[in-house]
Amino acid sequence: MPIRYTKNFLEKLETLFIAEGYQIRYEKGNFKAGYCLLNASKIIVINKYFTLEGRINALVEILKTTHINGFTF
């Protein structure tokens, strides 16, 4: 299934993570992958200079590494 890079899709991804207790923050920083996932405290920090497509891709990558609501890739 191809990903649609829309603001609505980004909001749905953010809602999915928030429902599981994650906090999403968009901040500047030195991230090798463009994001930082702090598993112990369920905080996701994404580079605030990312485009819409970059933000969606970062959240999808994080989703692949976590087990949220039975989602596995």
Stockholm file with secondary structure:
# STOCKHOLM 1.0

chainA/1-73         MPIRYTKNFLEKLETLFIAEGYQIRYEKGNFKAGYCLLNASKIIVINKYFTLEGRINALVEILKTTHINGFTF
#=GR chainA/1-73 SS CCCCCCHHHHHHHHHHHHHTTCEEEEECCCCSSSEEEETTTTEEEEETTCCHHHHHHHHHHHHHHSCBTTBCC
#=GC SS_cons        CCCCCCHHHHHHHHHHHHHTTCEEEEECCCCSSSEEEETTTTEEEEETTCCHHHHHHHHHHHHHHSCBTTBCC
//
